[in-house]
Amino acid sequence: MPDLMDPVTFRTALENAIKGKSANKSPFSIAWAEGKLGRNHLARWAENHYHYVGPFANYLAYVYARLPERFMEAKDFMLSNMYEEEIGGDRHTDLLIRFAEACGTTAARVKDPDNMSPTTRGLQSWCYAVAMREDPIVAIAALVVGLESQVPSIYRRQTPTLRETYKFTDEEVEFFDLHIVSDEIHGERGYQIVLAHADTPDLQQRCLKICEIGAQMRLLYTTALYHDYVAADLPLQELDRAA
């Protein structure tokens, strides 16, 4: 078993566990950033993404319920994160539906679980399984560090294209603007919780592994969107794979 890492070394190891596996590397994300998707493709993304992020407060609630009382700061963060998702201003899923409708789909289609792909269903199920079964600190590493902390870097590449190429309005892309800011804060808080409470070599190694898996899961989910909905319209050779 490796030795216990100091916080600086552990932070670097967590970042490296995710590095190279960002969803930005998927062909769907590359096509989006290059403005090569149609609004119909973005609509399919929204219909799937709803079923991944829609239950995010539920995932966090399972972790919150299992955190020991002595981890009060971590519990407060989880509760605050849930509040922001659901009732702290505009409900995040409502903003996603607004974007989806601007892409040409409907709220009914977005909410219908039959419209998500099997890979999306797998990501949602993995999030629930992690939230309910893993050590709470390991679950925070997975959900907040491995998944949520990626969001600002992904949306910073995609959101300018939504305005400049697709001509969505500021109101229609509010979902993305909000998450660029909020998930940067959430991701950093997640790092700090994991750094403080993964206090054994075993816990550190479990956090590293699950961060890597979380990043791989999101990359797999986003790549599947390309193969399921875009590949027939946009071959891989038409994308800048070095982007």
Secondary structure by P-SEA (a helix, b strand, c coil): ccccccaaaaaaaaaaaaccccccccaaaaaaaaccccaaaaaaaaaaaaaaacaaaaaaaaaaaaccccaaaaaaaaaaaaaaaccccccaaaaaaaaaaaaccccccccccccccaaaaaaaaaaaaaaccccaaaaaaacccccccccaaaaaacccccccccccccccaaaaaaaacaaaaaaaaaaaaaaaccccaaaaaaaaaaaaaaaaaaaaaaaaaaaaccccccccccccccc
